[in-house]
Amino acid sequence: MRDRIYNNLILETAARHNIDPSLLKAVIWMESRFNPTVRGGVGECGLMQIKPSGAVADWVKINNTNLSCEGILFIPELNLEIGAWYLGRAIKKWGAYKDCIQLALCEYNAGGTRAYAWRPENPDDSMINNIKIPSTKKYVSGIIQKYEEYRKKNSFEK
């Protein structure tokens, strides 16, 4: 099955960035359906649909490196590394919230400013109904549903 092609890479990358591999896999499913060559409507690249002007620029700055060309963003190993780093950073940032994963997914999809605006006043409260962009609400809900599915069926068994 197509969703098992990158299992080893997902497991390794998720471990490096302290992310549940089933969550990382669910994000990849939502973003690209495991197609490493897909390009989004506003320039997103590869498996995790990373944006050169967003997650990639942040990763390049933090790692004090330079990427030779945009084409390398379609290499699964690099694409997952950058996307998982960005997602892991957001999960850590929102860690005090019960819905930290949902907030991190909002940040991944709609940006940190919007995620901040949608956070609940009480960290123990749910935040899903605070999401004001219908496509982001659908995005977050879809990933959470797929995440639970992957966790229940242990999608990493051989």
Residue pairs with C-beta under 8 A, 6 or more apart in sequence:
2 33
2 34
3 25
3 29
3 34
3 155
4 155
5 34
6 25
6 28
6 34
6 47
6 76
6 80
7 25
7 155
7 156
9 76
9 77
9 80
10 21
10 24
10 25
10 28
10 80
10 156
11 21
11 156
13 24
13 80
13 81
13 84
14 20
14 21
14 23
14 24
14 84
15 21
16 81
16 84
17 84
17 85
17 87
17 88
18 88
18 91
18 92
19 84
19 87
19 88
19 91
20 147
20 151
21 156
22 147
22 150
22 151
22 155
22 156
23 101
23 143
23 147
24 80
24 84
24 87
25 146
25 147
25 150
25 155
26 143
26 144
26 146
26 147
26 149
26 150
27 48
27 83
27 87
27 105
27 108
27 143
28 34
28 47
28 48
28 80
28 83
29 143
29 146
30 139
30 142
30 143
30 146
31 44
31 47
31 48
31 49
31 83
32 38
32 46
32 47
32 48
32 49
34 47
35 47
36 46
36 47
36 74
36 75
36 76
36 79
37 46
37 74
38 46
38 47
38 49
39 45
40 49
42 51
43 51
43 52
43 53
44 50
44 51
45 51
45 52
45 56
45 70
45 73
45 74
45 79
46 73
46 74
46 75
46 76
46 79
47 76
47 79
47 80
47 83
48 79
48 80
48 82
48 83
48 84
49 83
50 56
50 73
50 79
50 82
50 83
50 86
52 70
52 73
54 86
54 111
55 82
55 83
55 85
55 86
56 67
56 73
56 82
58 86
59 82
59 85
59 86
60 66
60 67
67 73
72 78
73 79
73 82
86 108
87 104
87 105
87 108
90 103
90 104
90 105
90 107
90 108
90 112
90 115
91 100
91 101
91 104
93 104
93 107
94 100
94 101
94 103
94 104
94 107
94 115
94 119
96 123
97 103
97 119
97 120
97 123
97 127
98 123
98 124
98 125
98 126
99 120
99 126
99 127
99 128
101 144
101 147
102 127
102 128
102 140
102 144
103 115
103 118
103 119
103 127
104 115
105 139
105 140
105 143
105 144
106 114
106 115
106 118
106 127
106 131
106 136
106 140
107 114
107 115
109 136
109 139
109 140
110 133
110 136
114 132
114 133
114 136
117 132
118 127
118 130
118 131
118 132
119 127
119 130
120 126
120 127
120 130
128 137
128 140
128 141
131 137
131 140
149 155
